[in-house]
Each structure stands twice: as C-alpha cells, then as structure tokens.
Amino acid sequence: MDSQPQPPNAKPDAAQPRVSPDTPRAHPAPPARPAPRPYPKPPAFIPRIIMLCLRPETWPETARYPTHVTLLPLLAAILLAALLAASGQIYRQIQSLSQFAATYDRYYPPLEINGDGVLSAQGELKAPIRVPVFGRWVLVDPTGKTNPETIEWGNVTGVINDHQLVNFNPFTGRLSSQALSEWFKPPYGFLHPPKQGETQVIAGGNIQAAVQDGIPVFVFLGLCWAGLQALAEAAWVAAILFLMSPVVMLAAAGAPGHAVAPSRALLLPRRVALRMVAGFLLPLVLLDGILRAAGHPIADVLGWNGSMFFWFIAALALSIWTGLMAKRMYGAKR
C-alpha cells in the first residue's frame, strides 16, 4: 500500500538521521566574483578616438590594452574617412554640374539626340563643350573635329562625338568606347529616349533637370566609391602596420649599453608595437579623409606618387616618436 503523509506532529522516521543542535550547519557558498580584468579599463569608443587624435601620449599607452581596443577605432576611422571623401567628391560634382547647366546656354548651342543615340548640334560649335567630371573634363564635340587618338588626355577623362563616348584607360594605355544609346538604359537613365522619328533637345534646362533626377545615381556611385576607397585605405594601413612596427621596436630599444652605462632598452613584443602603430595611424587616416572631403588632397599638390611618399614619411616620423615615448614611459629608470 502507498504510504500516507505523516501529520505535522508526527515523530520523525527512524530511518532519517537525527540532527543534533550542536552539529554545525553548512552555509551557502558566497557568490563567485568575476575574474579581475588583466588590463585597465579602456576609455569609451568615441572618447578613445578623440584621445588618439588629440593626445599623442595615447599612442604608446595602447600597449596596456588588447589589440582590438585600438584596431576597432582604426577600422571605424577608415570607413569614416572613405565616406567623408566620397561625400565631398559627390557634392562638388553635383555643384559643378549645376553651375555648368546654369551657364550652358550662354556659351554653347543646344544639342539634340535622336532615338538611335546620334548626337548633333543645332548651331555652330566653335570649340568642344567642356563638361566637368570629378575634377577633370569630358569633351563633347558632335562635329567630329576632336580626335581621341591625338588629344592630350592629361585632364580629359572622355570624348563624346556624334554617337559614342570614348574613354582612355591610363593603366592599359588603350581607348574604350560606349554607344550613347546605352545612356537610355539602366543604370544610367539620365536621358529619356525620344520617340521614333523625334529628337530630344539638350540645353541648360535639360541638363539641370538631368542632374536633379540623377542624384540617386550619384549617391549610389558615392557609396561604391567609398567602398573602394575604404579597401584601398585598409590595404595601405596593413602595409604601414607591417613596415612601421619594427621601427617602433627599434626606437624603443635604443642604442646598446656598455659596462659604464648599462642598457635601458625597452624590448617591445611585435603585437604591442602593432598597437602603437595603429594608434598613430588613426589620426593620419582621418586627416587624409578630411582633406579629400574638403577638395584639397595632398595628391593635388605633390601628385599621386608624392602623396604616397608624404604619408610614408609622416608614418615613419611618428613611428620613431612613438617608440621613443614608449621607452620613456615603460623603460628602466636610471
């Protein structure tokens, strides 16, 4: 038979052990404390970026934190710099095209294009039409007098004749062409195809309307351009991290000592030197992005090769300074 529940005043079962009042009771174990942080708490994300930009002593202080504490702000700076540079370029392009459209009727005759993508001028065109495109020019000459084979391509990025756009590829040294009728199709859509047997007039008002209608396309191009710039900037940062970390280690080690004056060399691990390089690269990346967003990149003054040399020398100088500062902060005292 099933056992019945005992009443409250029932005697305890003999099978159960009796607990003496003198028997010590087991106390619950105290809650486990979290393990102490092996490094000091870093500043918050945004203040950390500001400190790396405005307080150079923060660069050798990155040795106290794990690598991701400095690497994540550097990646954020790369993305921000790319977006700033692309936004500035797209804004200036829209403004320059709007100004070109506002003054077009004053200097050039109207153009017209038919459904087959054939372009012609309604009046006398004494010189090619110069359309600003990202700091360079596209020459429009439906008369065919401008020969892409003979012009200087220094500041010219394309030539439009009566039926096609001709581009010059500086990497291959070859010309490529695209039919104007392709502009009637996505993703361009700047020109609406005229009906069969009709033509569409291109003048200042049409160009201004096309610029306004094409703003989403410009935004898309800006995002694509920002992505490419971010990849290029990340590749440059990776190369500088690899090249400059030994410089920081050598600067921190200093000259070897001797019997009279023992060495005060600071032997930095490679990963610590990488953190320091990432620290001073962050303001360099943001500075480059701000200059390009403002329309005054170093490349405009020194050229592309000169700008690469400029940023390399800047990184080299900061590597030496950071290594010396790290030796002063963490090296042995006399």
C-alpha positions in Angstrom: 0.0 0.0 0.0 1.1 3.5 -0.6 2.5 5.3 2.4 0.3 8.0 3.9 1.6 11.5 4.6 2.6 12.0 8.2 0.8 14.6 10.3 2.7 17.7 11.4 3.2 16.5 15.0 4.4 13.0 14.0 7.7 11.7 15.2 10.5 11.6 12.7 11.1 8.4 10.9 13.8 6.3 12.4 15.4 5.9 9.0 16.1 9.6 8.8 19.3 10.7 10.6 18.8 12.9 13.6 20.5 16.3 13.6 21.9 17.4 16.9 21.7 21.0 17.8 25.4 21.1 18.2 26.0 19.9 14.7 27.4 22.7 12.6 25.2 23.6 9.7 26.6 24.1 6.1 26.4 27.7 5.0 25.8 28.5 1.3 29.0 29.3 -0.7 29.5 33.0 -1.4 28.8 34.0 -5.0 31.8 33.8 -7.2 33.4 37.1 -8.0 34.3 37.9 -11.6 37.9 37.4 -12.5 39.9 40.7 -12.3 40.4 42.4 -15.6 44.0 41.7 -16.8 44.3 45.2 -18.2 42.9 48.6 -17.2 39.5 49.6 -18.4 39.9 51.5 -21.7 38.0 54.7 -22.4 34.7 54.6 -24.2 34.7 54.2 -28.0 34.2 57.8 -29.1 36.4 59.3 -26.4 39.0 56.8 -27.3 39.0 58.0 -30.9 39.2 61.7 -29.8 42.1 60.9 -27.5 44.0 59.1 -30.2 43.6 62.2 -32.4 44.3 65.0 -29.9 46.6 63.4 -27.3 49.8 61.8 -28.8 50.7 60.3 -25.5 47.8 57.9 -26.0 49.7 56.1 -28.8 52.3 54.4 -26.6 49.5 53.9 -23.9 47.8 51.5 -26.3 50.3 48.9 -25.1 48.2 48.5 -21.9 45.1 47.2 -23.8 44.4 44.3 -26.1 44.8 44.7 -29.8 41.1 45.0 -30.6 40.8 48.1 -28.3 42.9 50.1 -30.8 42.1 48.2 -34.0 38.4 48.7 -33.9 38.6 52.5 -33.8 41.1 52.4 -36.6 38.7 50.4 -38.8 35.9 52.9 -37.9 38.3 55.7 -38.9 38.9 54.1 -42.3 35.2 53.8 -43.0 34.5 57.3 -41.8 37.4 58.8 -43.9 36.2 57.0 -47.0 32.6 58.2 -46.5 33.8 61.8 -45.9 36.0 61.8 -49.0 33.3 60.2 -51.3 30.6 62.6 -49.9 32.8 65.6 -50.6 33.5 64.4 -54.2 29.8 63.8 -55.0 28.7 67.1 -53.5 31.3 69.0 -55.5 30.4 67.1 -58.7 26.7 67.9 -58.3 27.5 71.6 -57.7 29.9 71.8 -60.7 27.3 70.2 -63.0 24.6 72.6 -61.7 26.8 75.6 -62.4 27.7 74.2 -65.8 24.0 73.8 -66.6 23.2 77.4 -65.4 25.8 78.8 -67.8 25.4 76.4 -70.7 23.1 78.5 -72.8 25.4 81.5 -72.6 28.4 79.7 -74.2 27.2 76.7 -76.2 24.4 76.0 -78.7 21.7 73.4 -77.9 22.3 69.8 -78.8 19.8 67.2 -79.9 19.8 63.4 -79.8 17.6 61.0 -81.6 16.2 57.6 -80.7 19.3 55.9 -82.2 21.6 57.8 -79.9 23.0 60.1 -82.6 24.1 63.5 -81.2 24.2 66.7 -83.2 24.5 70.5 -82.6 21.7 72.9 -83.6 24.1 75.8 -84.1 27.8 76.5 -84.7 30.1 74.8 -82.2 33.4 76.6 -82.3 35.1 74.5 -79.6 34.3 71.3 -77.8 31.9 71.5 -74.9 33.8 71.0 -71.6 31.7 69.1 -69.1 33.3 68.9 -65.6 33.5 65.4 -64.2 35.2 64.8 -60.8 37.8 67.5 -61.3 38.5 66.6 -64.9 36.8 67.2 -68.3 34.6 65.3 -70.8 34.9 66.9 -74.2 31.6 66.9 -76.2 32.1 67.5 -80.0 29.4 66.1 -82.2 31.1 67.6 -85.3 33.9 65.0 -85.1 36.7 67.6 -85.1 38.1 66.3 -81.8 40.1 63.2 -82.5 40.5 60.9 -79.4 43.7 59.5 -81.0 45.5 62.8 -81.0 44.3 64.8 -78.0 46.2 65.2 -74.7 44.5 63.1 -72.0 46.1 64.8 -69.0 42.9 66.4 -67.6 40.5 64.8 -70.0 38.6 61.7 -69.0 36.4 61.2 -72.1 35.4 62.4 -75.5 31.9 62.3 -76.9 31.4 62.5 -80.6 28.2 62.1 -82.6 27.4 58.6 -81.5 29.7 57.3 -78.7 31.8 58.1 -75.6 35.5 57.3 -75.9 37.5 56.8 -72.7 41.2 56.5 -72.1 42.5 53.8 -69.6 45.7 55.1 -68.1 46.6 51.6 -66.8 46.4 49.9 -70.1 47.1 52.9 -72.4 44.1 51.9 -74.6 40.9 53.6 -75.6 37.4 52.1 -75.0 34.1 53.3 -76.3 30.4 53.1 -75.3 27.4 53.9 -77.6 25.3 56.9 -76.5 22.2 54.8 -76.9 23.3 52.9 -73.8 22.5 56.1 -71.7 18.8 55.4 -72.4 19.0 52.2 -70.3 19.5 51.5 -66.6 21.5 52.1 -64.5 22.1 55.5 -66.3 18.7 56.8 -67.2 19.9 60.4 -67.5 18.3 60.7 -70.9 14.8 59.6 -71.8 14.7 58.0 -75.2 12.8 60.2 -77.7 10.0 58.6 -79.7 10.7 57.2 -83.1 11.4 59.9 -85.6 11.7 62.6 -82.9 14.7 64.2 -81.2 15.4 65.4 -77.7 16.9 68.9 -77.2 19.7 69.1 -74.7 20.2 72.6 -73.3 20.8 74.2 -69.9 17.4 73.4 -68.5 17.5 69.8 -69.6 21.0 69.3 -68.1 19.8 70.9 -64.8 16.8 68.5 -64.7 19.0 65.5 -65.5 21.3 66.5 -62.6 18.4 66.6 -60.2 17.0 63.3 -61.5 20.4 61.7 -61.3 21.0 62.5 -57.6 20.2 58.9 -56.5 22.7 57.6 -59.1 25.3 60.0 -57.7 24.6 58.7 -54.2 25.0 55.1 -55.4 28.2 56.0 -57.2 29.4 57.7 -54.0 28.8 54.6 -51.9 30.6 52.4 -54.4 33.5 54.9 -54.5 33.6 55.0 -50.6 33.8 51.2 -50.6 36.7 51.1 -53.0 38.5 53.9 -51.1 38.0 52.0 -47.8 39.5 48.9 -49.3 42.5 50.8 -50.7 42.9 52.6 -47.4 42.8 49.3 -45.5 45.5 47.9 -47.7 47.7 50.9 -47.1 47.1 50.7 -43.3 48.0 47.0 -43.3 51.3 47.7 -45.2 52.2 50.5 -42.8 51.4 48.3 -39.8 53.8 45.7 -41.2 56.6 48.1 -42.1 56.5 50.5 -39.1 56.1 48.1 -36.2 59.9 47.2 -36.4 60.7 50.9 -36.4 58.8 51.4 -33.2 60.6 48.4 -31.7 64.0 49.7 -32.7 63.2 53.2 -31.4 62.1 51.8 -28.1 65.2 49.5 -27.8 67.6 52.4 -28.4 71.3 52.1 -28.5 73.0 49.2 -26.8 74.5 49.8 -23.4 78.1 49.2 -22.1 79.8 48.5 -18.8 79.8 52.1 -17.6 76.2 52.9 -18.7 74.1 49.8 -18.8 71.4 49.5 -21.5 67.9 51.0 -20.8 66.5 49.3 -23.8 62.8 48.5 -23.9 62.1 45.3 -25.7 58.6 45.5 -27.1 56.7 42.5 -28.4 55.7 42.7 -32.0 51.9 42.8 -31.1 52.5 45.7 -28.8 54.3 47.7 -31.5 51.4 47.0 -33.9 49.0 48.5 -31.3 51.1 51.7 -31.2 51.3 52.0 -34.9 47.5 51.5 -35.1 47.2 54.3 -32.6 49.0 57.0 -34.6 47.6 55.8 -37.9 44.1 56.7 -36.8 44.6 60.5 -36.9 46.5 60.2 -40.2 43.6 58.3 -41.8 41.1 60.8 -40.6 43.3 63.8 -41.7 43.5 62.3 -45.2 39.8 61.8 -45.4 39.1 65.4 -44.2 41.5 66.9 -46.7 39.9 64.9 -49.6 36.4 65.8 -48.4 37.4 69.5 -48.5 38.7 69.1 -52.0 42.4 69.7 -51.1 44.1 66.3 -51.0 47.8 66.0 -50.8 47.9 64.4 -54.3 46.7 67.7 -55.8 49.9 69.3 -54.6 52.5 66.5 -54.8 50.9 64.2 -57.2 49.9 60.6 -56.5 53.5 59.3 -56.0 54.4 62.3 -54.0 51.4 61.9 -51.7 52.3 58.3 -51.0 55.8 59.3 -50.1 54.5 62.1 -47.9 52.3 59.8 -45.9 55.1 57.2 -45.6 57.5 59.8 -44.2 54.8 61.0 -41.8 54.2 57.5 -40.6 58.0 56.9 -40.3 58.4 60.1 -38.2 55.5 59.1 -35.9 56.9 55.6 -35.5 60.2 56.9 -34.2 58.5 59.4 -31.9 56.1 56.7 -30.5 59.0 54.3 -29.9 61.0 57.0 -28.0 57.9 57.9 -26.0 57.3 54.3 -25.1 60.9 53.9 -23.9 60.4 57.0 -21.8 57.2 55.7 -20.3 58.0 52.0 -19.8 61.7 51.7 -19.9 64.0 51.2 -17.0 64.8 54.2 -14.9 68.4 55.3 -14.1 
